[in-house]
């Protein structure tokens, strides 16, 4: 969890397998760490400030070798007009136990929806 809070994507590299599929706020789909980093992490992270997972929102469940977690996140970034804007949303993670290790085979993060024209 510490790597996520610090946006240390290199720290979670081993959790993201090449056969995983991931959705993000700026990428429709990415497969594996390299593509996820290139299409999502590297585009979003430099512009995000104060990223924080809301601890009270974390919900984790499992069944056999599959586990899933959901949470809310809060952050801000500079908008196209240069003004700071809230960048809050939700995340879903699916993990699979492979041997002794849990790896993330799917994730999806979305910004909260806004009304048209906002």
Secondary structure as UniProt FT lines:
FT   HELIX           2..5
FT   TURN            6..7
FT   HELIX           9..15
FT   STRAND          16..23
FT   STRAND          30..31
FT   HELIX           32..36
FT   HELIX           37..41
FT   HELIX           42..44
FT   HELIX           45..47
FT   STRAND          48..53
FT   HELIX           55..57
FT   STRAND          59..63
FT   TURN            64..65
FT   STRAND          66..78
FT   TURN            80..81
FT   STRAND          84..86
FT   STRAND          89..98
FT   TURN            99..100
FT   STRAND          101..111
FT   TURN            116..117
//
